[in-house]
Each structure stands twice: as structure tokens, then as C-alpha cells.
Amino acid sequence: MTGDIDLKAAINAVSDVVQNRPRPIREFDQIYMKTGDMVMQSEFVANWARGKRLAFIGDGDSISVCVAYLHARGIVQYGPSMITVFDFDERIVGAINRFADRERLENLQAVLYNCIDALPAAKDFECFYTNPPWGASNNGSSVNLFVQRGIEAINYIGEGMIVIADDEELEWPAEVLYQVQSFASARGFFVSRMMPRLHTYHLDDAPDLRSCNLVIKSRPGNPAGPSSESLRDSELLDNFYGRDAKLRVKYVREKKRLDYGHASGDEYKFEFVED
């Protein structure tokens, strides 16, 4: 970590964020990073994107919220000037915007967006961050779509941080890393830094699987790319979230409740003493 920070305060702040975010939907590869790794990752992102306009292409982990919150609380003395999150899960979008409103994080916002559609925002970002579906069943094509939207968000000039699987015991993460680096290179980006096997996750079927930070940067004089366009490539969509896991859902809609931050009534039942 860069500089000296109050680790207890940082962990407590990230705990506030974890308490706020919705529970993951596994079929959409919403696999959340463990809290200790979130603290380290958030500080690194805050330093990497300090003073810049940062786009998150998806953010189930809520790293965006951690970065903004740690900075606002004075736990980390640096951070992006503006953070915008694009996510197809209305629960995540709502949770981010409610937290930002409650904590008065004026530089944080989230909008509903699915990466199969053209990017709706003006291309005025300077860097992007994404932790996409890891592409084990499609040779990284799902990763590349998120990367493409990130590159469009910065108009082909700037930096991106891609969080993807990195495991020496398995072949597919290496193939995905190769495909993603090739994809980025073809669009005028090079790998400026890689932090291998860095993060761990709450993943029951592969608890030891880790991910890396792959940081890419545009080459000098990289030309602006074509306009963002919608995608309806059936071959990619068929295995987007894994083998035979087709991308069929455009948005995850939020069921409106009055008890945000508390357990929903459909998650539990009472057994009374007299029973």
C-alpha cells in the first residue's frame, strides 16, 4: 500500500460498503472479492486513478464505493476526481447511488447499462476499471467485451485496469490472459503493469482461484477509435457466463423495499419458543 493509512479505519470503512452491497447472483459471475483484498485493491485504485475521471464497467465488488468512501473519510488522501459506474444490475446501481447520497459522495454515481449496448456516456473518462466475467468457456471473449467498453469510455487514450483470473494450476486463465492482451494490443494498448495472483474470492467451488491486476495503457499518439455500437453476436452471447450460460438478461431489476440494509423477509422465518 502507498503511504501510511489507518488500517483499522480502512477495514471498518470497507465493512460499511460490504454491508451496503446486494448479495451476489452466481449465475452472472457476481463473485465478490474478500474484504482484506478489497482494502488493498481500493487503496491501489485510488492511487492509480488519483485526480482522474474513472469509469467502472461493472462493479459487483463495490470497489468504486470503497475508493470514493476511503477518500471522503480522509483515510486515503488521494483518489479519482469523478467515478461513474456502469452496471446492468439495478440492485447494484441503486445501492451505490443510495450510499453516495447518504455519505454525500458527490464524485460517485452509477447508471444502469448492459455492455451489449452502445456505451451511453460521453467519452470523457481518463481511465477505466473492470472485473468482468472471466471467460473460461469463451476464451476471454466476455472479458474483451468489457475491455472494449472501457476503451471506448476513455476514447482509446488513457489507462485501464482489468481484473481477471490468474492461476498457475489451470490452463484456461493463461489462455484468457493471452487473448485479452492480444485484444488490447490490437487497439493500441500495451501492458504497463501486471500484479499476479493478487485477490481471493468467496467462491465455493474454487476457493483457491485468484485474480490479477492487468494494467493497460494507450501507446503514444493512439488514434481515437470507432463509435460505440450495440452487439448481438450470438456465438459470444451463448457462453457469456460460462458453458451454455447464455446472456439472456438485459437488466437485473430491483424489487423496491423500505428496509434497505436489513435482511429481507423472504430470507428467514421465525420458530417461536412455544413451538
Backbone as numpy.savetxt, mean C-alpha at the origin, in Angstrom:
# Nx Ny Nz CAx CAy CAz Cx Cy Cz
16.70 2.93 11.38 15.86 4.12 11.38 16.74 5.38 11.38
16.24 6.43 10.74 17.01 7.66 10.63 16.81 8.52 11.87
17.89 8.95 12.51 17.79 9.83 13.65 17.27 9.11 14.89
17.01 9.90 15.93 16.52 9.37 17.19 15.04 9.66 17.32
14.22 8.62 17.54 12.81 8.80 17.78 12.43 8.04 19.05
11.35 8.45 19.64 10.82 7.79 20.82 10.10 6.53 20.35
10.74 5.38 20.52 10.20 4.14 19.98 8.86 3.77 20.61
8.73 3.98 21.93 7.46 3.68 22.58 6.34 4.55 22.02
6.60 5.83 21.85 5.59 6.73 21.29 5.23 6.33 19.86
6.23 5.90 19.08 5.99 5.48 17.71 5.12 4.23 17.66
5.42 3.26 18.52 4.63 2.03 18.55 3.20 2.32 18.98
3.03 3.18 19.99 1.68 3.54 20.43 0.90 4.26 19.34
1.57 5.13 18.59 0.90 5.84 17.51 0.47 4.88 16.41
1.35 3.95 16.05 1.00 2.96 15.03 -0.13 2.05 15.54
-0.16 1.78 16.84 -1.27 1.01 17.41 -2.60 1.72 17.22
-2.59 3.06 17.33 -3.81 3.83 17.06 -4.28 3.59 15.62
-3.35 3.56 14.70 -3.68 3.35 13.29 -4.21 1.94 13.06
-3.54 0.96 13.66 -3.96 -0.44 13.51 -5.38 -0.62 14.06
-5.68 0.03 15.17 -7.02 -0.04 15.76 -8.06 0.53 14.82
-7.68 1.48 14.00 -8.61 2.19 13.13 -8.91 1.45 11.83
-7.96 0.66 11.32 -8.12 0.10 9.98 -9.09 -1.09 9.98
-9.77 -1.35 8.87 -10.69 -2.48 8.79 -9.96 -3.81 8.73
-10.67 -4.87 9.06 -10.06 -6.20 9.01 -9.82 -6.60 7.55
-8.76 -7.38 7.30 -8.39 -7.72 5.92 -9.35 -8.72 5.30
-9.52 -8.62 3.98 -10.25 -9.60 3.19 -9.19 -10.42 2.44
-8.99 -11.64 2.86 -7.88 -12.45 2.36 -7.97 -12.72 0.87
-9.17 -12.86 0.34 -9.30 -13.19 -1.08 -8.81 -12.07 -1.99
-8.65 -10.88 -1.44 -8.10 -9.76 -2.21 -6.65 -9.48 -1.84
-5.99 -10.45 -1.23 -4.60 -10.30 -0.83 -4.38 -9.13 0.12
-5.38 -8.85 0.95 -5.20 -7.85 2.00 -4.54 -8.55 3.19
-3.22 -8.60 3.15 -2.42 -9.27 4.18 -1.62 -8.20 4.90
-1.88 -8.02 6.18 -1.33 -6.86 6.87 0.05 -7.12 7.46
0.88 -6.12 7.33 2.24 -6.13 7.87 2.18 -6.10 9.40
3.12 -6.77 10.05 3.16 -6.78 11.51 3.58 -5.40 12.04
3.13 -5.12 13.26 3.22 -3.76 13.80 4.65 -3.24 13.90
5.57 -4.07 14.38 6.96 -3.62 14.49 7.54 -3.23 13.14
7.22 -4.01 12.13 7.69 -3.69 10.78 7.02 -2.43 10.25
5.76 -2.21 10.64 5.06 -0.98 10.23 5.75 0.26 10.78
6.22 0.18 12.01 6.92 1.32 12.61 8.18 1.65 11.80
8.98 0.63 11.53 10.21 0.83 10.76 9.92 1.33 9.35
8.92 0.71 8.71 8.58 1.08 7.34 8.07 2.51 7.26
7.26 2.90 8.22 6.68 4.24 8.20 7.75 5.31 8.35
8.70 5.07 9.24 9.79 6.04 9.39 10.62 6.14 8.12
10.87 4.98 7.49 11.66 4.98 6.26 10.94 5.73 5.14
9.64 5.48 5.00 8.85 6.17 3.96 8.81 7.66 4.24
8.63 8.04 5.50 8.58 9.46 5.86 9.87 10.18 5.46
11.00 9.52 5.66 12.29 10.10 5.30 12.50 10.11 3.79
12.14 9.00 3.15 12.31 8.86 1.70 11.49 9.90 0.94
10.27 10.18 1.42 9.36 11.08 0.70 9.24 12.44 1.38
10.20 12.80 2.20 10.09 14.06 2.94 9.94 15.25 2.01
8.92 16.08 2.29 8.68 17.29 1.52 8.07 17.06 0.15
7.73 15.82 -0.19 7.23 15.51 -1.54 5.74 15.14 -1.51
5.13 15.19 -2.68 3.74 14.78 -2.84 3.73 13.28 -3.17
3.11 12.50 -2.31 3.22 11.05 -2.36 1.86 10.42 -2.63
1.82 9.54 -3.63 0.60 8.78 -3.97 0.76 7.34 -3.51
-0.24 6.83 -2.83 -0.31 5.42 -2.48 -1.28 4.74 -3.43
-0.78 3.73 -4.15 -1.66 2.95 -5.02 -2.08 1.72 -4.22
-3.18 1.87 -3.49 -3.63 0.87 -2.53 -2.88 1.04 -1.21
-3.59 0.75 -0.10 -2.90 0.86 1.19 -3.67 0.15 2.30
-3.80 -1.16 2.20 -4.45 -1.93 3.25 -3.71 -1.84 4.57
-2.39 -1.79 4.54 -1.59 -1.71 5.76 -1.80 -0.42 6.54
-2.24 0.64 5.86 -2.36 1.98 6.45 -1.00 2.60 6.76
0.00 2.30 5.95 1.30 2.96 6.10 1.15 4.46 5.85
0.27 4.84 4.94 0.04 6.26 4.67 -0.39 7.00 5.93
-1.30 6.39 6.68 -1.80 7.01 7.90 -0.69 7.09 8.95
0.09 6.02 9.07 1.20 6.02 10.02 2.19 7.14 9.72
2.52 7.30 8.45 3.49 8.34 8.05 2.98 9.72 8.42
1.72 10.00 8.08 1.14 11.32 8.37 0.99 11.54 9.87
0.56 10.52 10.59 0.29 10.62 12.03 1.58 10.79 12.84
2.60 10.00 12.51 3.88 10.12 13.21 4.47 11.52 13.05
4.31 12.07 11.86 4.82 13.41 11.61 4.00 14.45 12.36
2.68 14.33 12.29 1.81 15.30 12.94 1.99 15.31 14.46
2.28 14.14 15.04 2.47 14.04 16.48 3.87 14.46 16.92
4.73 14.76 15.96 6.09 15.19 16.27 7.00 14.05 16.66
6.57 12.82 16.43 7.40 11.66 16.74 8.49 11.50 15.69
8.13 11.76 14.45 9.08 11.82 13.34 9.07 13.26 12.82
10.24 13.83 12.63 10.34 15.26 12.32 10.28 15.57 10.83
9.93 14.60 10.02 9.90 14.81 8.57 8.79 13.94 7.99
8.44 14.26 6.75 7.39 13.50 6.08 6.98 14.17 4.79
6.10 13.53 4.01 5.63 14.11 2.75 4.83 15.38 2.99
4.77 16.23 1.96 3.95 17.44 2.06 2.48 17.12 1.84
2.19 16.09 1.05 0.82 15.68 0.78 0.78 14.18 0.50
-0.23 13.49 1.01 -0.40 12.06 0.78 -1.81 11.82 0.28
-1.92 11.16 -0.87 -3.22 10.76 -1.40 -3.21 9.25 -1.61
-4.23 8.59 -1.09 -4.35 7.14 -1.20 -5.45 6.80 -2.20
-5.14 5.91 -3.14 -6.11 5.41 -4.11 -6.38 3.94 -3.78
-7.61 3.60 -3.40 -7.91 2.23 -3.00 -9.33 1.86 -3.42
-9.53 0.59 -3.78 -10.85 0.14 -4.24 -11.77 -0.29 -3.10
-11.24 -0.31 -1.89 -12.00 -0.75 -0.72 -12.53 0.49 0.01
-13.83 0.69 -0.05 -14.43 1.86 0.56 -14.25 1.87 2.07
-14.10 0.68 2.68 -13.84 0.62 4.12 -12.50 1.28 4.45
-11.49 0.99 3.62 -10.16 1.57 3.82 -10.19 3.07 3.58
-10.84 3.48 2.49 -10.94 4.90 2.17 -11.64 5.65 3.30
-12.75 5.09 3.78 -13.49 5.74 4.86 -12.69 5.80 6.14
-11.99 4.70 6.47 -11.20 4.67 7.70 -10.09 5.72 7.66
-9.43 5.86 6.51 -8.36 6.85 6.38 -8.91 8.26 6.53
-9.99 8.55 5.82 -10.54 9.91 5.86 -11.11 10.26 7.23
-11.73 9.30 7.92 -12.24 9.57 9.26 -11.08 9.83 10.24
-10.02 9.02 10.12 -8.87 9.20 11.00 -8.21 10.55 10.73
-8.06 10.90 9.46 -7.46 12.18 9.09 -8.28 13.34 9.63
-9.60 13.22 9.56 -10.47 14.28 10.06 -10.39 14.38 11.58
-10.41 13.24 12.25 -10.38 13.24 13.72 -9.07 13.79 14.27
-7.96 13.43 13.61 -6.63 13.85 14.08 -6.13 15.11 13.39
-6.98 15.70 12.53 -6.64 16.92 11.82 -5.36 16.78 10.99
-5.30 15.69 10.25 -4.17 15.44 9.35 -4.53 16.04 8.00
-4.25 17.30 7.82 -4.71 18.03 6.66 -3.99 17.65 5.37
-2.87 16.94 5.50 -2.12 16.55 4.30 -2.39 15.11 3.90
-3.46 14.49 4.44 -3.80 13.10 4.13 -5.23 13.00 3.63
-5.40 12.31 2.49 -6.73 12.06 1.97 -6.75 10.74 1.22
-7.94 10.16 1.07 -8.09 8.90 0.33 -9.28 9.02 -0.61
-9.15 8.39 -1.78 -10.22 8.40 -2.78 -10.47 6.97 -3.26
-11.71 6.70 -3.62 -12.10 5.38 -4.10 -11.64 5.21 -5.55
-10.90 4.12 -5.81 -10.32 3.93 -7.15 -9.92 2.47 -7.32
-10.21 1.92 -8.48 -9.76 0.58 -8.84 -8.71 0.69 -9.95
-7.61 -0.02 -9.80 -6.48 0.13 -10.72 -6.77 -0.33 -12.14
-7.89 -1.01 -12.37 -8.23 -1.36 -13.76 -8.75 -0.15 -14.53
-9.08 0.91 -13.81 -9.57 2.14 -14.45 -8.44 3.14 -14.63
-8.64 4.07 -15.55 -7.66 5.14 -15.74 -7.52 5.94 -14.45
-6.31 6.36 -14.16 -6.05 7.11 -12.93 -6.79 8.45 -13.00
-7.63 8.77 -12.00 -8.47 9.96 -12.10 -7.78 11.27 -11.75
-6.70 11.20 -11.00 -6.11 12.43 -10.46 -5.15 13.09 -11.45
-4.96 14.38 -11.24 -3.93 15.09 -12.02 -2.57 14.49 -11.67
-1.69 14.44 -12.65 -0.39 13.79 -12.46 0.61 14.78 -11.84
0.39 15.09 -10.58 1.25 16.08 -9.94 1.98 15.52 -8.73
2.12 14.20 -8.66 2.84 13.58 -7.56 4.32 13.45 -7.91
5.14 13.35 -6.88 6.58 13.24 -7.08 7.11 11.84 -6.76
6.34 11.07 -6.02 6.73 9.70 -5.72 5.47 8.88 -5.42
5.62 7.56 -5.52 4.48 6.69 -5.24 4.94 5.49 -4.41
3.98 4.89 -3.73 4.21 3.72 -2.89 3.12 2.71 -3.19
3.49 1.44 -3.30 2.48 0.41 -3.49 2.93 -0.91 -2.87
1.97 -1.59 -2.25 2.16 -2.96 -1.75 1.03 -3.78 -2.38
1.20 -4.19 -3.64 0.11 -4.77 -4.43 -0.04 -6.27 -4.22
-1.06 -6.89 -4.84 -1.08 -8.36 -4.90 0.23 -8.85 -5.51
0.84 -9.86 -4.91 2.24 -10.17 -5.20 2.49 -10.97 -6.47
1.46 -11.38 -7.18 1.63 -11.92 -8.52 2.21 -13.31 -8.61
1.99 -14.16 -7.60 2.55 -15.52 -7.63 1.99 -16.35 -8.77
0.75 -16.08 -9.17 0.09 -16.89 -10.20 0.01 -16.20 -11.56
0.57 -15.01 -11.67 0.51 -14.31 -12.96 1.85 -13.68 -13.34
2.95 -14.23 -12.79 4.30 -13.75 -13.10 4.47 -12.25 -12.87
3.78 -11.75 -11.87 3.96 -10.35 -11.50 3.12 -9.36 -12.26
2.20 -9.83 -13.10 1.38 -8.89 -13.89 0.52 -8.01 -13.01
0.00 -8.56 -11.91 -0.81 -7.74 -11.01 0.05 -6.66 -10.35
1.29 -7.01 -10.00 2.21 -6.01 -9.45 2.45 -4.91 -10.47
2.68 -5.30 -11.70 3.03 -4.33 -12.73 1.89 -3.35 -13.02
0.65 -3.81 -12.86 -0.46 -2.89 -13.07 -0.45 -1.79 -12.00
-0.22 -2.16 -10.75 -0.13 -1.16 -9.69 1.07 -0.23 -9.93
2.19 -0.81 -10.37 3.37 0.00 -10.66 3.08 0.97 -11.81
2.38 0.49 -12.83 2.02 1.35 -13.95 1.21 2.55 -13.48
0.24 2.32 -12.61 -0.57 3.44 -12.10 0.29 4.39 -11.27
1.24 3.85 -10.52 2.14 4.72 -9.78 3.00 5.57 -10.68
3.53 4.96 -11.74 4.36 5.69 -12.70 3.53 6.79 -13.38
2.27 6.48 -13.68 1.38 7.49 -14.28 1.12 8.63 -13.29
0.99 8.30 -12.01 0.72 9.33 -11.00 1.85 10.35 -10.92
3.08 9.91 -11.16 4.22 10.84 -11.12 4.62 11.30 -12.52
3.79 10.94 -13.51 4.02 11.35 -14.90 5.40 10.94 -15.40
5.84 9.73 -14.99 7.07 9.11 -15.46 8.34 9.80 -14.97
8.20 10.72 -14.00 9.37 11.41 -13.47 9.30 11.39 -11.95
10.29 10.74 -11.31 10.30 10.69 -9.86 10.71 9.31 -9.36
10.19 8.95 -8.20 10.57 7.69 -7.58 9.34 6.89 -7.13
9.52 5.58 -7.01 8.48 4.72 -6.51 9.05 3.68 -5.56
8.25 3.29 -4.58 8.63 2.22 -3.66 7.61 1.09 -3.82
8.12 -0.09 -4.17 7.27 -1.25 -4.42 7.58 -2.30 -3.36
6.56 -2.75 -2.66 6.72 -3.76 -1.62 6.19 -5.08 -2.17
7.09 -6.05 -2.37 6.70 -7.34 -2.93 7.47 -8.47 -2.26
6.97 -9.69 -2.48 7.53 -10.87 -1.83 9.02 -11.03 -2.16
9.76 -11.51 -1.16 11.19 -11.75 -1.32 11.57 -12.91 -0.41
11.75 -14.09 -0.99 11.98 -15.29 -0.20 12.95 -16.20 -0.95
14.09 -16.50 -0.33 15.12 -17.31 -0.99 14.71 -18.78 -1.14
13.72 -19.22 -0.37 13.30 -20.62 -0.42 12.32 -20.91 -1.54
11.78 -19.87 -2.17 10.77 -20.04 -3.21 11.26 -19.45 -4.53
10.80 -20.02 -5.64 11.21 -19.54 -6.96 10.37 -18.36 -7.44
9.07 -18.39 -7.16 8.20 -17.38 -7.77 8.51 -15.94 -7.34
8.95 -15.66 -6.09 9.28 -14.26 -5.79 10.43 -13.71 -6.63
11.42 -14.56 -6.93 12.53 -14.11 -7.77 12.05 -13.81 -9.18
11.16 -14.64 -9.71 10.63 -14.41 -11.05 9.82 -13.12 -11.09
9.02 -12.88 -10.05 8.24 -11.64 -9.99 9.16 -10.43 -9.90
10.19 -10.52 -9.08 11.15 -9.42 -8.98 11.78 -9.11 -10.34
12.13 -10.16 -11.06 12.71 -9.97 -12.40 11.71 -9.28 -13.33
10.47 -9.77 -13.33 9.46 -9.20 -14.21 9.17 -7.74 -13.88
9.11 -7.42 -12.61 8.82 -6.05 -12.20 9.97 -5.11 -12.55
11.20 -5.55 -12.33 12.34 -4.72 -12.70 12.40 -4.52 -14.21
12.08 -5.55 -14.98 12.06 -5.43 -16.44 10.98 -4.45 -16.88
9.81 -4.55 -16.24 8.69 -3.66 -16.55 9.07 -2.21 -16.28
9.68 -1.96 -15.12 10.07 -0.60 -14.77 11.15 -0.07 -15.71
12.10 -0.94 -16.05 13.18 -0.53 -16.94 12.65 -0.11 -18.31
11.65 -0.84 -18.81 11.07 -0.53 -20.11 10.36 0.82 -20.12
10.07 1.35 -18.93 9.40 2.64 -18.82 10.35 3.73 -18.33
11.64 3.45 -18.38 12.63 4.47 -18.08 13.00 4.57 -16.62
12.82 3.50 -15.85 13.14 3.51 -14.43 14.22 2.47 -14.11
15.05 2.78 -13.15 16.08 1.84 -12.71 15.92 1.61 -11.20
16.44 0.50 -10.72 16.38 0.20 -9.30 17.49 0.99 -8.60
17.10 1.91 -7.74 18.07 2.73 -7.03 18.42 2.15 -5.66
17.54 1.28 -5.17 17.80 0.67 -3.86 16.90 -0.55 -3.68
17.44 -1.57 -3.02 16.63 -2.72 -2.65 16.96 -3.11 -1.22
15.92 -3.29 -0.43 16.07 -3.70 0.98 15.43 -5.08 1.11
16.24 -6.14 1.04 15.69 -7.50 0.92 15.13 -8.06 2.22
14.11 -8.94 2.06 13.54 -9.74 3.16 13.35 -8.91 4.42
12.58 -7.86 4.31 12.51 -6.83 5.35 11.28 -6.96 6.25
10.12 -7.29 5.66 8.86 -7.21 6.40 8.24 -8.59 6.62
7.52 -8.73 7.71 6.76 -9.95 8.00 5.28 -9.61 8.09
4.44 -10.66 7.96 3.00 -10.44 7.81 2.18 -11.41 8.66
0.94 -11.02 8.87 -0.03 -11.91 9.51 -0.62 -12.81 8.41
0.10 -13.88 8.10 -0.26 -14.76 6.99 -0.21 -16.20 7.48
-1.39 -16.78 7.70 -1.47 -18.10 8.34 -0.81 -19.20 7.52
-0.99 -19.18 6.19 -0.50 -20.28 5.38 0.96 -20.13 4.98
1.57 -18.97 5.25 2.99 -18.77 4.95 3.56 -17.74 5.93
3.64 -18.08 7.22 4.03 -17.11 8.24 5.46 -16.59 8.10
6.31 -17.32 7.39 7.71 -16.91 7.24 7.97 -16.12 5.96
6.95 -15.95 5.12 7.13 -15.21 3.87 7.38 -13.74 4.16
8.40 -13.20 3.54 8.76 -11.80 3.76 8.63 -10.99 2.48
8.75 -9.70 2.62 8.74 -8.82 1.45 9.92 -7.86 1.53
10.20 -7.24 0.41 11.31 -6.29 0.30 10.78 -4.92 -0.09
11.61 -3.91 0.08 11.39 -2.60 -0.53 12.20 -2.53 -1.81
11.53 -2.37 -2.93 12.19 -2.16 -4.21 11.95 -0.71 -4.61
13.00 0.10 -4.56 12.87 1.53 -4.86 13.36 1.78 -6.28
12.50 2.38 -7.09 12.85 2.68 -8.48 12.86 4.19 -8.70
13.66 4.62 -9.66 13.82 6.04 -9.94 13.90 6.26 -11.44
13.30 7.35 -11.92 13.33 7.62 -13.35 14.73 8.06 -13.78
15.13 7.63 -14.96 16.43 8.03 -15.47 16.40 9.50 -15.86
17.54 10.18 -15.91 17.55 11.59 -16.28 16.93 11.81 -17.65
16.09 12.81 -17.76 15.47 13.13 -19.03 14.40 12.16 -19.48
13.87 11.35 -18.58 12.84 10.39 -18.96 11.62 11.13 -19.50
11.14 10.77 -20.69 10.00 11.49 -21.27 8.69 11.12 -20.60
7.74 12.03 -20.63 6.41 11.74 -20.11 5.78 10.62 -20.93
5.00 9.78 -20.28 4.40 8.64 -20.94 3.01 8.95 -21.46
2.33 7.94 -22.02 0.98 8.12 -22.55 -0.03 8.35 -21.44
-1.20 8.82 -21.82 -2.27 9.06 -20.85 -2.72 7.75 -20.22
-3.21 7.85 -19.00 -3.70 6.68 -18.29 -4.97 6.16 -18.97
-5.05 4.85 -19.14 -6.19 4.24 -19.81 -6.74 3.09 -18.98
-8.02 2.82 -19.14 -8.64 1.68 -18.46 -8.12 0.38 -19.04
-8.17 -0.67 -18.23 -7.66 -1.98 -18.64 -8.77 -3.01 -18.54
-8.91 -3.82 -19.56 -9.87 -4.92 -19.53 -9.22 -6.17 -20.13
-7.95 -6.41 -19.76 -7.20 -7.55 -20.26 -7.65 -8.81 -19.52
-8.39 -9.68 -20.19 -8.99 -10.83 -19.51 -7.94 -11.79 -18.96
-6.82 -11.95 -19.65 -5.78 -12.88 -19.19 -5.22 -12.44 -17.85
-4.99 -11.15 -17.68 -4.50 -10.62 -16.42 -5.58 -10.73 -15.34
-6.80 -10.36 -15.67 -7.86 -10.34 -14.66 -8.20 -11.72 -14.16
-7.99 -12.76 -14.97 -8.35 -14.12 -14.58 -7.56 -14.62 -13.38
-6.33 -14.20 -13.21 -5.48 -14.69 -12.12 -4.94 -13.55 -11.27
-5.72 -12.50 -11.16 -5.22 -11.27 -10.54 -4.86 -11.48 -9.07
-5.71 -12.18 -8.32 -5.48 -12.39 -6.90 -4.98 -13.80 -6.59
-4.48 -14.51 -7.59 -4.01 -15.87 -7.39 -4.59 -16.77 -8.46
-4.21 -18.04 -8.42 -4.66 -18.98 -9.44 -6.18 -19.09 -9.44
-6.77 -18.79 -10.59 -8.22 -18.84 -10.79 -8.97 -17.86 -9.89
-8.28 -16.88 -9.34 -8.93 -15.85 -8.51 -9.09 -14.60 -9.36
-10.18 -14.55 -10.10 -10.42 -13.49 -11.07 -10.75 -12.16 -10.38
-10.31 -11.07 -10.99 -10.71 -9.76 -10.51 -12.13 -9.50 -11.01
-13.10 -9.65 -10.14 -14.50 -9.46 -10.49 -15.12 -8.27 -9.76
-14.54 -7.90 -8.64 -15.11 -6.85 -7.80 -14.48 -5.51 -8.14
-15.31 -4.53 -8.51 -14.77 -3.21 -8.79 -14.50 -2.43 -7.51
-15.46 -2.45 -6.59 -15.28 -1.77 -5.31 -15.78 -2.66 -4.18
-15.10 -2.62 -3.05 -15.63 -3.17 -1.81 -16.37 -2.02 -1.14
-17.68 -2.18 -1.00 -18.49 -1.11 -0.42 -18.59 -1.27 1.09
-18.64 -0.15 1.75 -18.70 -0.12 3.21 -20.15 -0.10 3.68
-20.49 -0.99 4.61 -21.79 -0.94 5.25 -21.74 0.12 6.34
-22.58 1.10 6.23 -22.54 2.24 7.15 -22.94 1.80 8.55
-22.13 2.21 9.53 -22.41 1.90 10.92 -22.16 3.16 11.76
-22.64 3.11 12.98 -22.43 4.23 13.90 -21.34 3.94 14.92
-20.80 2.72 14.87 -19.86 2.29 15.92 -18.48 2.00 15.37
-17.99 2.86 14.49 -16.66 2.68 13.94 -15.63 2.64 15.08
-14.67 1.74 14.95 -13.65 1.60 15.98 -14.01 0.59 17.04
-15.23 0.01 16.95 -15.67 -1.00 17.91 -16.05 -2.26 17.16
-16.08 -3.38 17.87 -16.44 -4.65 17.25 -17.86 -4.60 16.72
-18.08 -5.07 15.51 -19.40 -5.12 14.91 -20.24 -6.20 15.57
-21.54 -5.96 15.66 -22.43 -6.92 16.31 -22.49 -8.26 15.65
-22.12 -8.36 14.38 -22.16 -9.66 13.71 -20.87 -10.46 13.94
-19.96 -9.95 14.77 -18.72 -10.66 15.05 -18.77 -11.47 16.34
-19.84 -11.32 17.13 -19.85 -11.99 18.42 -21.30 -12.24 18.86
-21.45 -13.06 19.90 -22.74 -13.27 20.57 -22.47 -13.45 22.05
-23.53 -13.27 22.86 -23.39 -13.37 24.30 -23.86 -14.75 24.78
-23.16 -15.27 25.76 -23.65 -16.41 26.52 -23.79 -15.95 27.96
-25.02 -15.97 28.47 -25.32 -15.35 29.76 -25.05 -16.29 30.92
-24.85 -15.72 32.09 -24.55 -16.49 33.30 -25.64 -17.51 33.58
-26.90 -17.09 33.44 -28.00 -17.99 33.78 -28.14 -19.14 32.80
-27.46 -19.06 31.65 -27.47 -20.16 30.69 -26.52 -21.27 31.12
